[in-house]
Amino acid sequence: MSLIWILTLILAFAAVGYFAGKARALASSGGKIRDLHSLPSYYGANVALSSLVPSLAVLAVWLLVQPILLESLVVKLIPDNAIAEGSTRDLVMSDVHRVADGLDMAVSNGLLTLEESEEMRAESTDVRKQLGDLGVALGAKVGPEVLAAAQEYRIMRKTGSLWMMMIVLALALVGAFYSYSRTHKDFRARNVVERVILALLIGAALIAILTTLGIVFSMLFETRSFFSQFPAADFFFGTVWSPDFRGDSELGLLPLLWGTLFISMVALLVAVPIGLFAAIYLSEYAGPKMRAVAKPMIEILAGIPTIVYGLFALITVGPMLRDHFAQPLGLGESGSSVMTAGLVMGVMLIPFVSSLSDDIINAVPQAMRDGSLGLGATHSETIRQVVVPAALPGIVGAILLAASRAIGETMIVVLGAGAAAAQMHSGLGALVNPFEAMTTITVKIVSQLTGDTDFAAPETLVAFALGLTLFCITLGLNIIALVIVRKYREQYE
């Protein structure tokens, strides 16, 4: 049974339990709601939650643990002599997974029966060709050990899925029946439901925190592996970025960091003034009709895919800046530049600043405006001295969100700023020239992890060091913003 059917059945059990719980509670009080300890909906919710929570929790844990457990069991079935020279056990396991998925696809398409897929032998069948006809690409010829491991993997996966279905559905039924049997007019259903909801909210917060920690630690472990192969001083203070998988790589961070900060600074210089002034106009000056039209049109910019912005930069903005500014001023000959990517990225960030700032400014109490106007201040003075200071924490948050978005952007930079060689030996003029092509950290992360690369090589592991650097930059921006907001808030209060 597929996962969608399991979820459907669990939801069906919960829905039936909800109405059954309500009906049983009302029946126990003779149909008198005022004789119940809690509202009828709480009794129904208690039965539904008792069915949903345990079953979904076990389902989630099972889906996370089963692949790891099967991997550890199947990897033991691959002998050392089955790993070709130049390959690794992980690459062989990738072939095992692809073969297993290909056999499942062949059975589902009717090309093989279940018995034929389990009895297939690599000595008598060209498994690679047969699965290739189904669109399953394999890196090498499928040996007997790989095929046997794939067949065993399929059996264990099928068995595990069967047990998962039975246990999860049994938990849903048992939980619903147990809560239903406890339902009567004196049962404190509201207290139980509120405790369960509180536990779910705490669990959601913990998931967010643990996910963040998991991301950080995963990058830390891979970054540690990188620095065990490449000197940290050469990475942090190197001025040339020239990876070479054949060895003798120069992996300096500084040119990538400068390109990232330069393009982000140009984007913020475009987005912050326009977005903030647009927010002030919409919240303080525009009438209801203008606001109803202008705000949705600005927010449309947030829904445009970044690849479309990149194409706009490549085809329109880049040539325009080159023909009207860069070439006449003698600053460059290419349409791919920092200014191209920064301008287009700034346009993309306008709704992030304007929409959030508008909502924050509208949240300032009207009494503060009326008090300022009553004391003789003009409209503009009220905005500058009362409204904006009161909304400053939210405005700083909007700018920080825009900065983080700018630092992490990739497609606009690739198409707008080009893929220039990352080095810092061209002189100060080239470094600060906004019409020169530059690259960023995110672009190089993608390039280092693209293609058939050795995952254990420093040229690949450097992507995690770059990712950790971006995380630290964003964390630093958050800390600086919190300090500024706290200091200004104390002064304002």
NUKOLMAR-86487 format. One record per residue (C-alpha): residue in three letters; x, y, z negated. Coordinates in nm, 3 decimals. Layout:
% NUKOLMAR-86487
REC  aa       u       v       w
REC Ala       X       Y       Z
...
END
This chain:
% NUKOLMAR-86487
REC  aa       u       v       w
REC Met   0.000   0.000   0.000
REC Ser   0.140   0.338   0.095
REC Leu   0.209   0.614  -0.154
REC Ile  -0.078   0.828  -0.027
REC Trp  -0.327   0.550  -0.099
REC Ile  -0.187   0.502  -0.450
REC Leu  -0.228   0.873  -0.519
REC Thr  -0.578   0.867  -0.373
REC Leu  -0.682   0.581  -0.601
REC Ile  -0.534   0.750  -0.908
REC Leu  -0.725   1.070  -0.829
REC Ala  -1.040   0.867  -0.770
REC Phe  -1.002   0.694  -1.110
REC Ala  -0.950   1.034  -1.274
REC Ala  -1.257   1.185  -1.104
REC Val  -1.477   0.894  -1.205
REC Gly  -1.337   0.911  -1.558
REC Tyr  -1.411   1.283  -1.581
REC Phe  -1.782   1.244  -1.506
REC Ala  -1.807   0.924  -1.710
REC Gly  -1.648   1.095  -2.011
REC Lys  -1.887   1.388  -1.991
REC Ala  -2.185   1.157  -1.962
REC Arg  -2.075   0.940  -2.258
REC Ala  -2.020   1.246  -2.480
REC Leu  -2.363   1.384  -2.399
REC Ala  -2.523   1.043  -2.452
REC Ser  -2.363   1.012  -2.797
REC Ser  -2.522   1.343  -2.903
REC Gly  -2.861   1.270  -2.753
REC Gly  -2.808   1.530  -2.483
REC Lys  -2.755   1.815  -2.734
REC Ile  -2.444   2.010  -2.638
REC Arg  -2.436   2.202  -2.969
REC Asp  -2.392   1.874  -3.160
REC Leu  -2.067   1.806  -2.974
REC His  -1.735   1.907  -3.126
REC Ser  -1.611   2.031  -2.787
REC Leu  -1.767   2.132  -2.460
REC Pro  -1.858   1.838  -2.233
REC Ser  -1.590   1.937  -1.982
REC Tyr  -1.321   1.871  -2.245
REC Tyr  -1.439   1.513  -2.291
REC Gly  -1.427   1.458  -1.918
REC Ala  -1.088   1.626  -1.891
REC Asn  -0.953   1.405  -2.169
REC Val  -1.047   1.088  -1.979
REC Ala  -0.913   1.227  -1.650
REC Leu  -0.582   1.335  -1.805
REC Ser  -0.543   1.000  -1.979
REC Ser  -0.568   0.837  -1.639
REC Leu  -0.355   1.087  -1.448
REC Val  -0.065   1.174  -1.676
REC Pro   0.076   0.828  -1.765
REC Ser   0.030   0.685  -1.416
REC Leu   0.180   0.984  -1.233
REC Ala   0.469   1.005  -1.480
REC Val   0.556   0.638  -1.427
REC Leu   0.513   0.679  -1.050
REC Ala   0.754   0.974  -1.042
REC Val   1.015   0.797  -1.255
REC Trp   0.979   0.479  -1.048
REC Leu   1.030   0.666  -0.721
REC Leu   1.345   0.825  -0.862
REC Val   1.496   0.517  -1.024
REC Gln   1.411   0.244  -0.770
REC Pro   1.638   0.371  -0.487
REC Ile   1.931   0.409  -0.729
REC Leu   1.876   0.061  -0.873
REC Leu   1.838  -0.103  -0.532
REC Glu   2.151   0.075  -0.409
REC Ser   2.355  -0.059  -0.699
REC Leu   2.227  -0.413  -0.640
REC Val   2.265  -0.420  -0.262
REC Val   2.610  -0.265  -0.256
REC Lys   2.740  -0.570  -0.444
REC Leu   2.630  -0.791  -0.152
REC Ile   2.879  -0.627   0.085
REC Pro   3.222  -0.793   0.062
REC Asp   3.538  -0.591   0.107
REC Asn   3.622  -0.767   0.435
REC Ala   3.297  -0.633   0.587
REC Ile   3.427  -0.275   0.560
REC Ala   3.617  -0.188   0.878
REC Glu   3.939   0.006   0.871
REC Gly   3.870   0.377   0.861
REC Ser   3.520   0.322   0.721
REC Thr   3.392   0.335   0.364
REC Arg   3.139   0.144   0.160
REC Asp   2.906   0.444   0.171
REC Leu   2.909   0.443   0.552
REC Val   2.833   0.071   0.553
REC Met   2.544   0.130   0.313
REC Ser   2.413   0.395   0.553
REC Asp   2.405   0.129   0.825
REC Val   2.226  -0.105   0.583
REC His   1.956   0.155   0.526
REC Arg   1.916   0.223   0.898
REC Val   1.896  -0.148   0.980
REC Ala   1.635  -0.202   0.708
REC Asp   1.429   0.093   0.833
REC Gly   1.466  -0.029   1.191
REC Leu   1.341  -0.375   1.101
REC Asp   1.043  -0.220   0.923
REC Met   0.973  -0.012   1.235
REC Ala   0.998  -0.319   1.460
REC Val   0.752  -0.511   1.240
REC Ser   0.507  -0.220   1.224
REC Asn   0.522  -0.178   1.605
REC Gly   0.455  -0.547   1.658
REC Leu   0.792  -0.615   1.825
REC Leu   0.888  -0.857   1.549
REC Thr   0.690  -1.061   1.305
REC Leu   0.772  -1.049   0.937
REC Glu   0.918  -1.401   0.953
REC Glu   1.132  -1.315   1.256
REC Ser   1.274  -1.006   1.085
REC Glu   1.366  -1.211   0.780
REC Glu   1.517  -1.498   0.980
REC Met   1.712  -1.281   1.227
REC Arg   2.083  -1.362   1.245
REC Ala   2.357  -1.132   1.371
REC Glu   2.542  -1.424   1.534
REC Ser   2.261  -1.494   1.778
REC Thr   2.096  -1.151   1.817
REC Asp   2.232  -0.813   1.927
REC Val   2.074  -0.624   1.639
REC Arg   2.232  -0.294   1.738
REC Lys   2.083  -0.302   2.090
REC Gln   1.743  -0.424   1.971
REC Leu   1.715  -0.147   1.710
REC Gly   1.864   0.107   1.951
REC Asp   1.568   0.050   2.182
REC Leu   1.349   0.167   1.892
REC Gly   1.553   0.485   1.848
REC Val   1.755   0.366   1.548
REC Ala   2.116   0.477   1.606
REC Leu   2.388   0.263   1.446
REC Gly   2.749   0.362   1.426
REC Ala   2.894   0.014   1.485
REC Lys   2.798  -0.340   1.570
REC Val   2.585  -0.498   1.299
REC Gly   2.774  -0.774   1.127
REC Pro   2.624  -1.070   0.940
REC Glu   2.698  -0.910   0.602
REC Val   2.525  -0.583   0.693
REC Leu   2.220  -0.762   0.833
REC Ala   2.194  -0.990   0.529
REC Ala   2.222  -0.690   0.296
REC Ala   1.954  -0.504   0.495
REC Gln   1.718  -0.802   0.480
REC Glu   1.774  -0.838   0.106
REC Tyr   1.722  -0.464   0.064
REC Arg   1.388  -0.489   0.246
REC Ile   1.274  -0.774   0.024
REC Met   1.370  -0.595  -0.299
REC Arg   1.216  -0.269  -0.179
REC Lys   0.891  -0.443  -0.089
REC Thr   0.883  -0.626  -0.422
REC Gly   0.956  -0.309  -0.614
REC Ser   0.683  -0.120  -0.430
REC Leu   0.434  -0.398  -0.507
REC Trp   0.517  -0.391  -0.877
REC Met   0.500  -0.013  -0.874
REC Met   0.152  -0.017  -0.724
REC Met   0.021  -0.272  -0.976
REC Ile   0.173  -0.104  -1.282
REC Val   0.072   0.248  -1.185
REC Leu  -0.287   0.156  -1.101
REC Ala  -0.312  -0.055  -1.417
REC Leu  -0.193   0.241  -1.624
REC Ala  -0.452   0.466  -1.458
REC Leu  -0.732   0.220  -1.536
REC Val  -0.618   0.142  -1.889
REC Gly  -0.569   0.510  -1.974
REC Ala  -0.914   0.602  -1.844
REC Phe  -1.082   0.310  -2.022
REC Tyr  -0.904   0.378  -2.352
REC Ser  -1.005   0.745  -2.355
REC Tyr  -1.356   0.658  -2.244
REC Ser  -1.394   0.413  -2.532
REC Arg  -1.287   0.681  -2.783
REC Thr  -1.532   0.939  -2.651
REC His  -1.814   1.033  -2.890
REC Lys  -1.965   1.355  -3.019
REC Asp  -1.725   1.396  -3.312
REC Phe  -1.408   1.332  -3.111
REC Arg  -1.187   1.645  -3.103
REC Ala  -1.148   1.642  -2.725
REC Arg  -1.057   2.010  -2.697
REC Asn  -0.761   1.974  -2.935
REC Val  -0.630   1.671  -2.748
REC Val  -0.668   1.831  -2.405
REC Glu  -0.498   2.153  -2.516
REC Arg  -0.206   1.957  -2.662
REC Val  -0.170   1.763  -2.337
REC Ile  -0.183   2.082  -2.131
REC Leu   0.080   2.239  -2.358
REC Ala   0.303   1.934  -2.313
REC Leu   0.259   1.955  -1.935
REC Leu   0.353   2.324  -1.936
REC Ile   0.663   2.251  -2.145
REC Gly   0.749   1.966  -1.908
REC Ala   0.717   2.195  -1.607
REC Ala   0.950   2.448  -1.769
REC Leu   1.198   2.171  -1.852
REC Ile   1.188   2.044  -1.494
REC Ala   1.277   2.391  -1.366
REC Ile   1.563   2.422  -1.616
REC Leu   1.694   2.070  -1.555
REC Thr   1.676   2.120  -1.179
REC Thr   1.891   2.431  -1.210
REC Leu   2.138   2.244  -1.431
REC Gly   2.142   1.953  -1.186
REC Ile   2.223   2.186  -0.896
REC Val   2.503   2.352  -1.092
REC Phe   2.658   2.027  -1.215
REC Ser   2.639   1.863  -0.872
REC Met   2.832   2.156  -0.726
REC Leu   3.074   2.155  -1.018
REC Phe   3.167   1.789  -0.970
REC Glu   3.230   1.829  -0.598
REC Thr   3.414   2.157  -0.656
REC Arg   3.639   1.982  -0.907
REC Ser   3.721   1.724  -0.641
REC Phe   3.805   2.005  -0.399
REC Phe   4.040   2.181  -0.639
REC Ser   4.214   1.851  -0.712
REC Gln   4.321   1.852  -0.344
REC Phe   4.356   2.225  -0.271
REC Pro   4.521   2.495  -0.486
REC Ala   4.270   2.721  -0.658
REC Ala   4.494   3.027  -0.616
REC Asp   4.507   2.977  -0.238
REC Phe   4.129   2.949  -0.228
REC Phe   4.041   3.251  -0.442
REC Phe   4.316   3.483  -0.316
REC Gly   4.376   3.355   0.037
REC Thr   4.320   3.604   0.317
REC Val   4.282   3.358   0.606
REC Trp   4.007   3.106   0.671
REC Ser   4.130   2.844   0.916
REC Pro   4.009   2.489   0.835
REC Asp   4.176   2.203   1.017
REC Phe   4.066   1.846   0.953
REC Arg   4.404   1.727   1.078
REC Gly   4.569   1.895   0.780
REC Asp   4.747   2.224   0.705
REC Ser   4.422   2.413   0.645
REC Glu   4.404   2.770   0.518
REC Leu   4.085   2.805   0.314
REC Gly   4.095   3.159   0.180
REC Leu   3.776   3.291   0.022
REC Leu   3.841   3.665   0.050
REC Pro   3.750   3.719   0.420
REC Leu   3.425   3.525   0.377
REC Leu   3.343   3.710   0.056
REC Trp   3.409   4.047   0.216
REC Gly   3.194   3.963   0.517
REC Thr   2.911   3.848   0.289
REC Leu   2.920   4.158   0.071
REC Phe   2.965   4.398   0.366
REC Ile   2.666   4.263   0.560
REC Ser   2.453   4.244   0.243
REC Met   2.544   4.604   0.154
REC Val   2.435   4.728   0.497
REC Ala   2.112   4.532   0.468
REC Leu   2.036   4.677   0.124
REC Leu   2.115   5.030   0.242
REC Val   1.839   4.980   0.498
REC Ala   1.587   4.785   0.291
REC Val   1.600   4.956  -0.050
REC Pro   1.529   5.320   0.049
REC Ile   1.269   5.231   0.311
REC Gly   1.102   4.969   0.094
REC Leu   1.100   5.183  -0.221
REC Phe   0.973   5.495  -0.045
REC Ala   0.706   5.289   0.131
REC Ala   0.597   5.148  -0.205
REC Ile   0.577   5.496  -0.360
REC Tyr   0.374   5.624  -0.065
REC Leu   0.134   5.331  -0.068
REC Ser   0.075   5.342  -0.444
REC Glu   0.077   5.718  -0.508
REC Tyr  -0.018   5.899  -0.187
REC Ala  -0.197   5.669   0.060
REC Gly  -0.573   5.648   0.059
REC Pro  -0.762   5.318   0.032
REC Lys  -0.807   5.286   0.409
REC Met  -0.442   5.353   0.489
REC Arg  -0.328   5.118   0.212
REC Ala  -0.559   4.841   0.335
REC Val  -0.393   4.859   0.678
REC Ala  -0.032   4.951   0.601
REC Lys   0.048   4.703   0.323
REC Pro  -0.057   4.388   0.514
REC Met   0.133   4.507   0.820
REC Ile   0.451   4.555   0.616
REC Glu   0.409   4.214   0.455
REC Ile   0.385   4.052   0.799
REC Leu   0.762   4.105   0.822
REC Ala   0.812   3.854   0.539
REC Gly   0.638   3.582   0.737
REC Ile   0.854   3.605   1.050
REC Pro   1.105   3.316   1.073
REC Thr   1.465   3.421   1.031
REC Ile   1.558   3.261   1.364
REC Val   1.324   3.511   1.533
REC Tyr   1.503   3.795   1.355
REC Gly   1.829   3.644   1.476
REC Leu   1.712   3.639   1.836
REC Phe   1.592   3.998   1.800
REC Ala   1.940   4.093   1.675
REC Leu   2.112   3.905   1.956
REC Ile   1.899   4.028   2.245
REC Thr   1.782   4.376   2.144
REC Val   1.958   4.535   1.846
REC Gly   2.312   4.417   1.925
REC Pro   2.324   4.545   2.285
REC Met   2.155   4.870   2.183
REC Leu   2.410   4.943   1.909
REC Arg   2.695   4.847   2.143
REC Asp   2.581   5.067   2.431
REC His   2.472   5.374   2.231
REC Phe   2.706   5.377   1.933
REC Ala   2.999   5.131   1.934
REC Gln   3.132   5.191   2.285
REC Pro   3.080   5.570   2.301
REC Leu   3.250   5.609   1.962
REC Gly   3.530   5.366   2.050
REC Leu   3.446   5.140   1.754
REC Gly   3.379   4.813   1.934
REC Glu   3.290   4.635   2.254
REC Ser   3.066   4.356   2.126
REC Gly   2.699   4.342   2.039
REC Ser   2.772   4.100   1.755
REC Ser   2.870   4.307   1.453
REC Val   2.812   4.372   1.085
REC Met   2.579   4.658   1.171
REC Thr   2.365   4.439   1.396
REC Ala   2.317   4.170   1.133
REC Gly   2.281   4.424   0.850
REC Leu   2.014   4.631   1.023
REC Val   1.801   4.334   1.121
REC Met   1.844   4.172   0.781
REC Gly   1.747   4.502   0.618
REC Val   1.425   4.509   0.819
REC Met   1.354   4.154   0.705
REC Leu   1.407   4.255   0.338
REC Ile   1.178   4.560   0.347
REC Pro   0.864   4.369   0.240
REC Phe   1.053   4.204  -0.050
REC Val   1.130   4.549  -0.191
REC Ser   0.813   4.734  -0.094
REC Ser   0.554   4.475  -0.191
REC Leu   0.700   4.394  -0.532
REC Ser   0.774   4.760  -0.609
REC Asp   0.422   4.858  -0.506
REC Asp   0.269   4.604  -0.741
REC Ile   0.493   4.717  -1.027
REC Ile   0.420   5.086  -0.970
REC Asn   0.046   5.018  -0.960
REC Ala   0.080   4.839  -1.295
REC Val   0.198   5.161  -1.466
REC Pro  -0.097   5.281  -1.682
REC Gln  -0.293   5.567  -1.533
REC Ala  -0.291   5.735  -1.875
REC Met   0.082   5.803  -1.834
REC Arg   0.020   5.982  -1.506
REC Asp  -0.271   6.181  -1.651
REC Gly  -0.063   6.284  -1.952
REC Ser   0.221   6.408  -1.732
REC Leu  -0.015   6.600  -1.504
REC Gly  -0.194   6.742  -1.807
REC Leu   0.134   6.882  -1.938
REC Gly   0.184   7.076  -1.616
REC Ala   0.408   6.843  -1.414
REC Thr   0.357   6.823  -1.041
REC His   0.270   6.503  -0.861
REC Ser   0.626   6.450  -0.741
REC Glu   0.769   6.528  -1.086
REC Thr   0.533   6.274  -1.240
REC Ile   0.652   6.010  -0.995
REC Arg   1.021   6.086  -1.055
REC Gln   1.013   6.129  -1.432
REC Val   0.728   5.902  -1.546
REC Val   0.614   5.645  -1.292
REC Val   0.949   5.530  -1.151
REC Pro   1.123   5.505  -1.493
REC Ala   0.832   5.302  -1.630
REC Ala   0.842   5.071  -1.327
REC Leu   1.223   5.052  -1.314
REC Pro   1.259   4.695  -1.452
REC Gly   1.030   4.560  -1.182
REC Ile   1.197   4.769  -0.912
REC Val   1.539   4.642  -1.014
REC Gly   1.401   4.289  -1.001
REC Ala   1.274   4.351  -0.647
REC Ile   1.612   4.487  -0.538
REC Leu   1.787   4.192  -0.699
REC Leu   1.560   3.952  -0.515
REC Ala   1.639   4.130  -0.188
REC Ala   2.014   4.116  -0.265
REC Ser   2.000   3.743  -0.337
REC Arg   1.806   3.689  -0.016
REC Ala   2.063   3.888   0.180
REC Ile   2.358   3.699   0.032
REC Gly   2.202   3.364   0.120
REC Glu   2.094   3.446   0.476
REC Thr   2.248   3.239   0.756
REC Met   2.066   3.250   1.092
REC Ile   2.062   3.628   1.128
REC Val   2.435   3.639   1.055
REC Val   2.514   3.363   1.306
REC Leu   2.326   3.534   1.589
REC Gly   2.379   3.895   1.487
REC Ala   2.733   3.911   1.348
REC Gly   2.886   3.634   1.555
REC Ala   3.132   3.369   1.443
REC Ala   3.445   3.578   1.422
REC Ala   3.769   3.438   1.289
REC Ala   3.775   3.496   0.915
REC Gln   4.102   3.672   0.835
REC Met   4.205   3.998   0.672
REC His   4.523   4.089   0.861
REC Ser   4.360   4.322   1.114
REC Gly   4.410   4.636   0.908
REC Leu   4.183   4.845   0.688
REC Gly   4.008   5.003   0.984
REC Ala   3.886   4.669   1.114
REC Leu   3.774   4.561   0.767
REC Val   3.549   4.864   0.712
REC Asn   3.435   4.901   1.073
REC Pro   3.064   4.807   1.077
REC Phe   3.081   4.741   1.451
REC Glu   3.329   4.454   1.410
REC Ala   3.212   4.093   1.409
REC Met   3.237   3.914   1.075
REC Thr   3.119   3.592   0.916
REC Thr   2.982   3.500   0.574
REC Ile   3.002   3.228   0.313
REC Thr   2.673   3.066   0.410
REC Val   2.772   3.041   0.776
REC Lys   3.092   2.858   0.686
REC Ile   2.909   2.626   0.446
REC Val   2.692   2.513   0.735
REC Ser   2.986   2.476   0.974
REC Gln   3.191   2.272   0.726
REC Leu   2.905   2.027   0.664
REC Thr   2.799   1.995   1.029
REC Gly   2.913   1.709   1.247
REC Asp   3.093   1.384   1.178
REC Thr   3.327   1.495   0.901
REC Asp   3.517   1.316   0.626
REC Phe   3.319   1.393   0.312
REC Ala   3.620   1.337   0.089
REC Ala   3.838   1.585   0.280
REC Pro   3.904   1.930   0.128
REC Glu   3.774   2.089   0.451
REC Thr   3.431   1.944   0.367
REC Leu   3.442   1.973  -0.011
REC Val   3.521   2.343   0.023
REC Ala   3.153   2.395   0.109
REC Phe   3.064   2.314  -0.253
REC Ala   3.324   2.557  -0.383
REC Leu   3.172   2.823  -0.158
REC Gly   2.823   2.735  -0.281
REC Leu   2.935   2.761  -0.644
REC Thr   3.088   3.100  -0.563
REC Leu   2.755   3.221  -0.425
REC Phe   2.581   3.095  -0.739
REC Cys   2.824   3.286  -0.960
REC Ile   2.774   3.603  -0.755
REC Thr   2.397   3.578  -0.789
REC Leu   2.428   3.504  -1.161
REC Gly   2.650   3.809  -1.200
REC Leu   2.393   4.025  -1.023
REC Asn   2.126   3.901  -1.262
REC Ile   2.339   3.982  -1.567
REC Ile   2.425   4.329  -1.440
REC Ala   2.059   4.399  -1.362
REC Leu   1.952   4.285  -1.709
REC Val   2.210   4.510  -1.874
REC Ile   2.106   4.811  -1.666
REC Val   1.734   4.753  -1.724
REC Arg   1.781   4.700  -2.099
REC Lys   1.991   5.012  -2.137
REC Tyr   1.749   5.225  -1.936
REC Arg   1.449   5.079  -2.116
REC Glu   1.599   5.168  -2.454
REC Gln   1.664   5.522  -2.331
REC Tyr   1.313   5.549  -2.189
REC Glu   1.144   5.416  -2.500
END
